[in-house]
Amino acid sequence: MNESRPADPLITLLKSSLGIDGTLTFGHLVLYTSFGVVRGRIGLTFAQGLIGKESEADTLAEYEVIELNDVTVEHYSNHLANASFDRLYVRLSDVLGFALVGNHGSG
């Protein structure tokens, strides 16, 4: 069963954007989700998990959520204020689009 999910390209891109030691080649990740715009950095545990997988099929099949650190959420709904979190887990099924922003180490 080789069924593609909407967030599979995100996982593939993140995996290819990580160094062998888990260093990021980008500053932070922006996710456009069903509930708002989420900005943060992928968690170290999540990044290390991506590195440890040998086959892409195993990597894609394993992940249902993405771990983000130092997160801000801009909700689409007018009655909810922006929120900040130390750590947030987002279901990949909620991701509608994404962007990698900034270079690692740049101001």
Secondary structure as UniProt FT lines:
FT   TURN            6..7
FT   HELIX           8..16
FT   TURN            20..21
FT   STRAND          28..33
FT   STRAND          36..42
FT   HELIX           44..52
FT   HELIX           56..62
FT   STRAND          65..75
FT   TURN            78..79
FT   STRAND          83..91
FT   HELIX           92..94
FT   STRAND          95..101
FT   TURN            104..105
//
